[in-house]
């Protein structure tokens, strides 16, 4: 016994084409809902001879409703969480870490409240902009995430996590990180163990696993790592001569103003592992000149879909198919869609055959 659920969207040439589902003890069709036990194959009968058939299971990443959508609907989202971990190394906590790093954000609605963005070509204008922009709000800082007991311990990285307010979803969100926000020239002076005066070294900071996790109401989640935020370094001391960078072993960026590095070069952001949300900035040695750096994102579109939903090709003009079998492995409710197409050089025709699939234990 078979049932059909179809919706015609264009033209009439596909009227004779349809998709049926074969029912049995484990696959039932009642009240426009197909109920099937998980891990049970569902057999679909393909009637007619359309040129192309594509199947969308309705599972995450395979929903026909999202084929042409580049953004999520706010109504689809259960919550968004921004998180990362931070740890510091080298030197003493009080002298090189405490108060030396801040994370800001701006969530604006229009040009009067949003961060206007970096030019990425006029360094002087960009450096003045980040320092004087009035709408930065403090998100967190090193003092909230690092203590004297966790300094120099990567295993005790301070964890930060916050649910993004829903009224931010449609705003222009920008993140900014500043190392040495006071633009301190050298570390504080103290006597070392030999009784000699020296200035404190500048500690290094390491970010781990920076990401935004979008949890949808259908129970699935999408992780967007910091590489998608469009971070741009601003190396504020790029014209300063640093004696400790004379050695040819240091591979400085070609662009000293906006560039980053892939190694441990003092005063430049290392973004080589940012695809996994990991990046860092190295300090300087005892008696060295302290560095001053910003890292500023592009607008972060919180509703952006990182990957378009896709279907499975069931048939094209080069092959014939009268049946298709699919197995759902997870309990849930899905909208399965078969897209039937005919086309020629003059026009195309399309028909949707949809099933509400309730997968049970």
Protein Blocks (a to p, Z undefined) as FASTA:
>chain_A
ZZdddddfbdjklmmgccdddddfklcceehiacddehiacddddedjdfbdcddehigh
iafklmmpcbdcfklpmbdcdddddddeehjfklmmgopaccdddddfbfklmcebjfkl
ammlmmmmmmmomkbccfbdfklmpcfklgopaklcccddddddfklmmmccdddddehk
lopabdcddddfkopacdddddddddehiacddddfkopacdddfklnopacddfklmbc
cfklmpmkbccdfblmlmccfbdcehiacfklmmnopacdddddehiacddddddddddd
fkbcfbacddddfbdfkbccfbdcdddfbgcddddddddddddfkbccdddddddddddZ
Z
